[in-house]
Amino acid sequence: MTATGRWRAPLDGARRTGRGRWAPDPTSEVPDPPLCSEVDLAALGVHAPLAAPAFERDADHRIEAAVGGGDPVVIVVGPRLGGATHALARAARLLLGDHRVIRPDPATLGGSDPLASPADPALVASLAGGGALPGSPGLVVWLDAVGPALLGALRRARPPAGVRILATADSALLHPDVVRGDVGDGVTVVRLPETLSAAEAAHAEAVGLSVPSGSRLGEGLVDLTPHRGLLVPGDSGRSWRPGRRGEGRTTTARAAVLRAAVDWDRLGVPHALPTPLLARLALAYARDLAGDDDGDGPDSVPGVDDLGRAVESLVAERPRRGEPPLLRRLRLSEGVHHVPSGLLTAAADALGADGWTPPARLGEVVGDVLDPPQVRARRRAVGVLALARRFDDLAALLLRPPPDGAAPGSTTPGEHYRLGVASLQAGRPAEARRWFAAVLAGTPDDGTERSLRARTAFWLGLDRDAEPTERRRHLELVVRDGPPRDASDAGLLLAGLERDAGRFDAQRGCLRAAVASAREAGDDTREAEASLDLAHLDRLRGRTVDARAAYSRVRELLGDDSPGGSAAARSLAEMETAARREPDDGDDEHDDDGAGRAGTDGLVPDPVPEQRQDEPAPAEGPRASL
């Protein structure tokens, strides 16, 4: 049966009465679709535990108003395990309990390439108002976790009279480079926040649930530990290599197949994974996983036969009675595809936040898939999805070269920064420079993006291939706006540039700022390094009182047994010897800014300049000049 047949079969076996109510057709063997009130939450896609008591969400009234309103299409979007399916299902059962509901599989409707268009022509025609679906008053079409192309079609859908479409989708798909176009008339989109608010957490606690503010609903209700153990067997406390020969390859093969399928699903292109690509990816993941272990060498890497057996085992295995398999097999017109359990994907999202990155082979495969001319235009859509999944290396590869200026609502300056770091780590410095330049160009210098601008400027300040004037401008921004530790590092680098240019007074100001920032950061080592450079400069320029104070501070911070402390002690001794040999003509030091003060506390560097230009510096006290 075609995908169209799967979701239209209930309609062909039922007829409507004059009052718009469903009645069985005695000539049909297809049963009537169930009522919304008869379908439990699990059948609508809500993850266990199903017995958890409901509590009020901030968006509940908007969802209920949309479901009970006149718009035929309602889409609720939110993060995975964010409660979108649960909230929409509750509203449907409450307000549309007497409606019949059909539940087509979005993975099947999306076909092998949901970024392009839904695979079912009849569905596309129906959503566009072409009448492929007959008018069916009292019918709900339930679509849980739709893909990008299907979401785009739903946002402009015009279903036949009497048909309601209720759908959920991942909020990452709302990026304008993934799903383009405006929302049409008759469509309501309700977006859930990424985490629970304080009020929602209080409502949860009132009904006996422990879901803290700032977390996702599913994180407090759904136990992802077993699924995490399937993806990373070593995390569960078990050895990667069980005792009997061959069991280690079996364990690694299962994890490799699941991780390949899950990362493909998280990325969202294509939604289902064709068998040849699954085999190609799983082999790369198996090599990557086996390389993490110090065990059996090449013999520990699963072969093609091991991976094939793992696929068959996962397709047949049910974690619990009544639950779908860990890996679903879809037989589509384009071939056999595989889709992992949604809980595995949610567990992988959590692992991704802990630094789980896919092997480089995933990027190669995705690049091959998107290389043909007919699909190359979708590289940006896949790139922004990779950003949402924290696959920064893959995103930087797909999104290069960076745009001259990102359009409003597209990639953000924060994402540009991540892409710049990923490009730099991948050995593409020219590309990294363009991403970092896009960050500074896309953020105002008014203090609102102070931290991001300072981090970006620090990377640009490290670029030894840049023009000295540009490096100096970026390092000055870090000294002004960066955190103390970065400001100290930037001050030292800036001092080197000023020294190379022969501007020794400016060099001294940079070193004093570096000392002050290091002291604020509590970094004794960096303070001593900057103080030692400052002492050498002051000694060279005839500021002997300041030089003695700085050398003494270095000894205080490091002690005489350290190389820096030993150098400071040796310099002090040389200064004392030179002073005894020369006649005392009085203090010939020329400390223009009045910084020369006796004693170990004499080194009191001027504070770093004010962080914002609109905050004038206090009138009292000298300032270090950069």
Protein Blocks (a to p, Z undefined) as FASTA:
>chain_A
ZZklmmmmmmmmcccdfkopacddfkbcbdcdddfklpcfklnopacdfklccdddfklm
mmmmmmmmmbfbdcddddehklmmmmmmmmmmmmmmmpccddddfklmnommlmlocfbl
klmmmmnonopaccdehiacddehiafklmmmmmmgccdehiacdddddfklmpmklmgc
jddehiacddddfbdcfklmmmmmmnopacdehiafklmmpccklmmmmmmmmlnopafb
dfbehjlmmmmmmmmmmmmmmmmmmnopafbdcfklmmmmmmmmmmmmmmmpcklmjmlp
ccfklmmmmmmmmmmpcfbghiacfbdcdddfkbccddddfklmmmmmmmmmnopacdfk
lmmmmmmmmmpmklmmmmmmmmmmmmmnopaklmmmmmpccdfbdcehiacfklmmmmmm
mmmmnopaklmmmmmmmmmmmpccehjammmmmmmmmmmmmmmkbcfklmmmmmmmmmmm
mcfklmmmmmmmmmmmmmmnopaklmmmmmmmmmmmmmmnopaklmmmmmmmmmmmmmmn
opamlmmmmmmmmmmmnopmbmklmmmmmmmmmmmmmmmmpccebjabdcfkopacgdjk
lpccdddddfbfklccdfehcdddZZ
